[in-house]
Amino acid sequence: MSEQQTIRPIGIRHGDTVKVMSGRSKGKTGKVLSVDPAKGTVTVERANIIKRHTRANPSKNVRGGILDKEGPIHVSNVMLVCPGCGKHTRVGHTALPDGTKVRVCRRCNQAFEH
């Protein structure tokens, strides 16, 4: 990574439910499988399905062929789904009285439990 690029904080974490807002998987919702803050991408289950050609490797018990797997999606193309109101929302941050910071829904101000 060069000096020009900076790792920006991502308000989405592993295990969150997100909705894909643009791209060929637009409208799909699913759980976040992985987050890559350096590239600014997330992998969502059952979204952005790609074909991966794999070679068989008997020592690792891997069968060869064409496999379907989830590809990465840029974080700007997904939005978090609020468990309280059930709608896609932006992520806000609020400090609790005990000093801990939590993520909150911008629509209903409910905190996300993780």
Secondary structure, DSSP 8 states (H G I E B T S, - for coil): --SS------S--TT-EEEE-SSTTTT-EEEEEEEETTTTEEEETTSSEEEEEE--BGGGTB--EEEEEE-EEEGGGEEEE-TTT-SEE-EEEEE-TTS-EEEEETTT--B---
